[in-house]
Amino acid sequence: MISMFESWGLSLDHTLLILAAILIIADIFVGTDILSHIAYIVICIVIARNVPFHFMYKVLIGIASWFAIIACHYIFVRRFVQKVVDRVIAPDKYRSGADGLVGMEGMIKEVEQKKMVELGGDLWPIEPNEKLQPGRKVKVTNTKDGILTVEPAEREE
């Protein structure tokens, strides 16, 4: 007797593996790991189904393979693939705090004999630079511990 899955050319195991591959690929574009974990469970079911042992051994082998796949996921996928996804496919453009100020332009202000830069209505401390006078337009180039490094936005003439 031909099963429903074999009538369209694929066995149940092949169909489940294709489903798992689709879930893993879809998970690249989703912010959570839920789809990948579902795919890993499906892969473990296929592994356990194809082991020629007693049912209890199949269950144990399925669970052990799930732990192995999860370990590989967090060791390799999270370290390497996620970096590629973050840089190429879906770069993270949001940066918070002082890190989000890099590239912005503002004006130098002097408050209580300390030079600061005004960005978006807020005053931020800058690294000491005697060449920068109040009123000068500057661009933020770097941050370290909440202190901004700035350089003149336009050249002095």
Backbone hydrogen bonds, N-H to C=O, Kabsch-Sander energy under -0.5 kcal/mol:
donor,donor_aa,acceptor,acceptor_aa,energy
7,S,3,S,-1.4
8,W,5,F,-0.8
9,G,6,E,-1.5
10,L,5,F,-1.4
15,T,11,S,-2.4
16,L,12,L,-2.5
17,L,13,D,-2.2
18,I,14,H,-2.2
19,L,15,T,-2.3
20,A,16,L,-2.4
21,A,17,L,-2.3
22,I,18,I,-2.4
23,L,19,L,-2.3
24,I,20,A,-2.3
25,I,21,A,-2.4
26,A,22,I,-2.6
27,D,23,L,-1.8
28,I,24,I,-0.7
28,I,25,I,-0.9
29,F,26,A,-1.2
30,V,27,D,-0.8
37,H,33,D,-2.4
38,I,34,I,-2.2
39,A,35,L,-2.2
40,Y,36,S,-2.5
41,I,37,H,-2.0
42,V,38,I,-2.1
43,I,39,A,-2.5
44,C,40,Y,-2.3
45,I,41,I,-2.0
46,V,42,V,-2.1
47,I,43,I,-2.4
48,A,44,C,-2.8
49,R,45,I,-2.4
50,N,46,V,-1.3
50,N,47,I,-0.5
51,V,48,A,-0.9
53,F,51,V,-1.7
58,K,54,H,-2.0
59,V,55,F,-2.2
60,L,56,M,-2.3
61,I,57,Y,-2.8
62,G,58,K,-2.5
63,I,59,V,-2.4
64,A,60,L,-2.7
65,S,61,I,-2.5
66,W,62,G,-1.9
67,F,63,I,-2.2
68,A,64,A,-2.1
69,I,65,S,-2.6
70,I,66,W,-2.7
71,A,67,F,-2.3
72,C,68,A,-2.3
73,H,69,I,-2.4
74,Y,70,I,-2.3
75,I,71,A,-2.0
76,F,72,C,-2.9
77,V,72,C,-1.1
78,R,73,H,-2.1
80,F,76,F,-2.9
81,V,76,F,-0.8
82,Q,77,V,-2.2
84,V,80,F,-1.7
85,V,81,V,-2.6
86,D,82,Q,-2.7
87,R,83,K,-1.9
88,V,84,V,-3.1
89,I,84,V,-0.8
90,A,85,V,-3.2
92,D,86,D,-0.6
93,K,91,P,-0.8
95,R,93,K,-0.5
99,D,96,S,-0.9
100,G,96,S,-0.5
100,G,97,G,-0.9
101,L,98,A,-1.7
102,V,99,D,-1.0
103,G,140,V,-2.5
104,M,101,L,-2.3
106,G,138,V,-2.3
107,M,118,E,-1.1
108,I,136,R,-2.1
109,K,116,M,-3.4
111,V,109,K,-0.5
111,V,114,K,-2.9
114,K,111,V,-1.3
116,M,109,K,-3.2
117,V,124,W,-2.5
118,E,107,M,-3.0
119,L,117,V,-0.6
119,L,122,D,-2.9
122,D,119,L,-1.8
124,W,117,V,-2.5
126,I,115,K,-1.0
127,E,148,L,-2.3
132,L,129,N,-1.0
133,Q,131,K,-0.6
135,G,108,I,-3.0
136,R,133,Q,-1.9
138,V,106,G,-3.0
139,K,151,E,-3.1
140,V,104,M,-2.7
141,T,149,T,-3.1
142,N,149,T,-1.4
144,K,147,I,-1.9
147,I,144,K,-1.8
148,L,125,P,-2.6
148,L,146,G,-0.5
149,T,142,N,-2.9
150,V,148,L,-0.5
151,E,139,K,-2.0
153,A,137,K,-2.4
154,E,137,K,-0.6
